[in-house]
Amino acid sequence: MDLEKIEFLPDDFEFVGDKQDITKDVVAPSLPAWKDSLNRFKKNKGAVIGLICILVIAVFAIFAPMFSSYKFDAINTKIASISPCAEHFFGTDTYGRDLFVRVWTGTRYSLFIAVVAIFIDVIVGMTYGLISGYFGGKVDSVMQRIQEIINSIPTLVILTLLLMVMKASLFTIIMALSFTEWIGMSRITRAQVLRVKEEEFVLASRTLGASNMFIIFKEILPNIYSQMIIMIMMSIPNAIFYEAYLSFVGLGLPIPMASLGTLINDGFNSITIYPYMMVIPVIIFSILMLSFNLFGDGLRDALDPTMKEM
């Protein structure tokens, strides 16, 4: 029999086994990094709930005062100290100001202060950490000593000194928070740069004659952005908390402006008679802090799952 003339037809073969097992060893196509991170984030129910709460609170903070017929600083003693009702959802304070409008206006100011302060911290801290970690040696030593000197001064002392030469205002609070809060961002950035700067792709760029600024901002920074985002999200609740603390001790925004800290401070003076004046802003503040922490943890696990084990 001539083997070259033998023809094999598909019907001549019989598959043995479960046909569903065929796809078990097939490798799925790799997903882009951002899609993989997004999928991990969606699986974290706490982080998703935290993000939803942040968005809901932000929407109320932006739009609730705009659509209300009351103003946050309008005094009307005829309706002073009214408990929460259909007309005044959160009640009124001892001056007759609508607390619904004041709480959401205060939330807006607290979020604004935190976001602006963190934005300044990112620019200063990230740039400082990139330069310090990349150049190393004497440059790193001098920059770290300067950082340690600044970090040794408490923010409360800095704010007190600023208030001696400047009036209490939104700008003063942001300046005080920005003066020392960039230290944490700088340290994280420096640590990441020290880890990445000896990688092969950085050495290759240096060998090809790339400038230091090109290597720092085009090669190193894109490879550490995930840690920077995580640090930002973790820093926002700290800034909100510190602003509330300063306002609670009387070093916050001037009257009649309001933040969550000033509202908690005002309600604390009347807590035994009108507990709702303090309880409501405390609840909003607590939900906001918890949501940011849940969102930050979820973002950390999504962008860099290895950090959860550290």
Backbone hydrogen bonds, N-H to C=O, Kabsch-Sander energy under -0.5 kcal/mol:
donor,donor_aa,acceptor,acceptor_aa,energy
3,L,1,M,-0.8
5,K,2,D,-1.3
6,I,3,L,-1.3
9,L,7,E,-0.5
12,D,9,L,-1.9
13,F,10,P,-1.4
17,G,15,F,-0.5
21,D,18,D,-1.5
22,I,19,K,-1.4
23,T,20,Q,-0.8
24,K,21,D,-1.1
25,D,22,I,-0.5
26,V,23,T,-0.7
36,D,32,P,-2.3
37,S,33,A,-2.4
38,L,34,W,-2.2
39,N,35,K,-2.4
40,R,36,D,-1.9
41,F,37,S,-2.3
42,K,38,L,-2.3
43,K,39,N,-1.3
44,N,40,R,-0.6
44,N,41,F,-1.2
45,K,43,K,-1.1
48,V,44,N,-2.0
49,I,45,K,-2.6
50,G,46,G,-2.3
51,L,47,A,-2.4
52,I,48,V,-2.3
53,C,49,I,-2.5
54,I,50,G,-2.2
55,L,51,L,-2.4
56,V,52,I,-2.6
57,I,53,C,-2.6
58,A,54,I,-2.5
59,V,55,L,-2.4
60,F,56,V,-2.3
61,A,57,I,-2.5
62,I,58,A,-1.9
63,F,59,V,-2.8
64,A,60,F,-1.9
67,F,63,F,-1.7
68,S,64,A,-0.6
74,A,71,K,-1.2
75,I,73,D,-0.5
76,N,95,Y,-1.5
79,I,76,N,-1.6
80,A,77,T,-1.2
81,S,93,D,-2.7
82,I,79,I,-0.7
85,C,88,H,-2.9
89,F,87,E,-0.6
91,G,88,H,-1.2
92,T,82,I,-2.1
93,D,97,R,-1.8
96,G,93,D,-1.7
99,L,91,G,-2.5
100,F,91,G,-0.6
102,R,98,D,-1.9
103,V,99,L,-3.1
104,W,100,F,-1.7
105,T,101,V,-2.2
106,G,102,R,-2.7
107,T,103,V,-2.3
108,R,104,W,-1.9
109,Y,105,T,-2.2
110,S,106,G,-2.5
111,L,107,T,-2.6
112,F,108,R,-2.5
113,I,109,Y,-2.8
114,A,110,S,-2.2
115,V,111,L,-2.7
116,V,112,F,-2.5
117,A,113,I,-2.4
118,I,114,A,-2.5
119,F,115,V,-2.3
120,I,116,V,-2.2
121,D,117,A,-2.3
122,V,118,I,-2.7
123,I,119,F,-1.9
124,V,120,I,-2.6
125,G,121,D,-3.0
126,M,121,D,-0.5
126,M,122,V,-2.0
127,T,123,I,-1.5
128,Y,124,V,-2.6
129,G,125,G,-2.6
130,L,126,M,-2.4
131,I,127,T,-2.2
132,S,128,Y,-2.4
133,G,129,G,-2.5
134,Y,130,L,-2.1
135,F,131,I,-2.1
136,G,132,S,-1.6
139,V,136,G,-0.9
140,D,136,G,-1.4
141,S,137,G,-2.2
142,V,138,K,-2.7
143,M,139,V,-2.3
144,Q,140,D,-2.3
145,R,141,S,-1.8
146,I,142,V,-2.1
147,Q,143,M,-2.1
148,E,144,Q,-2.2
149,I,145,R,-1.9
150,I,146,I,-2.2
151,N,147,Q,-2.5
152,S,148,E,-1.2
153,I,150,I,-1.3
158,I,154,P,-1.9
159,L,155,T,-2.7
160,T,156,L,-2.2
161,L,157,V,-2.4
162,L,158,I,-2.4
163,L,159,L,-2.5
164,M,160,T,-1.0
165,V,161,L,-0.8
165,V,162,L,-0.8
166,M,162,L,-2.3
173,I,169,S,-1.8
174,I,170,L,-2.1
175,M,171,F,-2.4
176,A,172,T,-2.3
177,L,173,I,-2.3
178,S,174,I,-2.3
179,F,175,M,-1.5
180,T,176,A,-0.7
181,E,177,L,-1.5
182,W,178,S,-0.5
183,I,180,T,-1.6
185,M,181,E,-0.6
186,S,182,W,-2.3
187,R,183,I,-2.3
188,I,184,G,-2.2
189,T,185,M,-2.3
190,R,186,S,-2.5
191,A,187,R,-2.3
192,Q,188,I,-2.0
193,V,189,T,-2.3
194,L,190,R,-2.4
195,R,191,A,-1.2
196,V,192,Q,-1.8
197,K,193,V,-2.8
199,E,196,V,-2.4
203,L,199,E,-2.0
204,A,200,E,-2.5
205,S,201,F,-1.8
206,R,202,V,-2.2
207,T,203,L,-2.2
208,L,204,A,-2.0
209,G,206,R,-1.1
210,A,205,S,-2.4
215,I,211,S,-2.3
216,I,212,N,-2.6
217,F,213,M,-2.5
218,K,214,F,-2.4
219,E,214,F,-0.7
219,E,215,I,-1.2
220,I,215,I,-2.6
221,L,216,I,-2.2
223,N,220,I,-1.3
224,I,221,L,-1.6
225,Y,221,L,-0.5
228,M,224,I,-1.4
229,I,225,Y,-2.5
230,I,226,S,-2.1
231,M,227,Q,-2.2
232,I,228,M,-2.3
233,M,229,I,-2.3
234,M,230,I,-1.8
235,S,231,M,-1.5
236,I,232,I,-1.7
238,N,234,M,-0.7
239,A,235,S,-2.3
240,I,236,I,-2.4
241,F,237,P,-2.6
242,Y,238,N,-2.5
243,E,239,A,-2.4
244,A,240,I,-2.3
245,Y,241,F,-2.4
246,L,242,Y,-2.6
247,S,243,E,-2.3
248,F,244,A,-2.4
249,V,245,Y,-1.8
250,G,247,S,-1.2
251,L,246,L,-3.1
257,M,254,P,-1.5
260,L,106,G,-0.8
263,L,259,S,-2.4
264,I,260,L,-2.1
265,N,261,G,-2.1
266,D,262,T,-2.7
267,G,263,L,-2.5
268,F,264,I,-1.8
269,N,265,N,-1.0
270,S,267,G,-1.0
271,I,268,F,-1.0
273,I,270,S,-0.7
274,Y,270,S,-3.4
277,M,274,Y,-1.4
278,M,275,P,-1.3
279,V,275,P,-2.7
280,I,276,Y,-1.7
282,V,278,M,-1.9
283,I,279,V,-2.4
284,I,280,I,-2.2
285,F,281,P,-2.6
286,S,282,V,-2.7
287,I,283,I,-2.6
288,L,284,I,-2.3
289,M,285,F,-2.4
290,L,286,S,-2.7
291,S,287,I,-2.5
292,F,288,L,-2.2
293,N,289,M,-2.0
294,L,290,L,-2.4
295,F,291,S,-2.7
296,G,292,F,-2.6
297,D,293,N,-2.4
298,G,294,L,-2.3
299,L,295,F,-2.4
300,R,296,G,-2.2
301,D,297,D,-2.3
302,A,298,G,-1.8
303,L,299,L,-2.6
304,D,300,R,-2.4
307,M,304,D,-1.7
308,K,305,P,-1.1
309,E,306,T,-1.0
310,M,307,M,-0.8
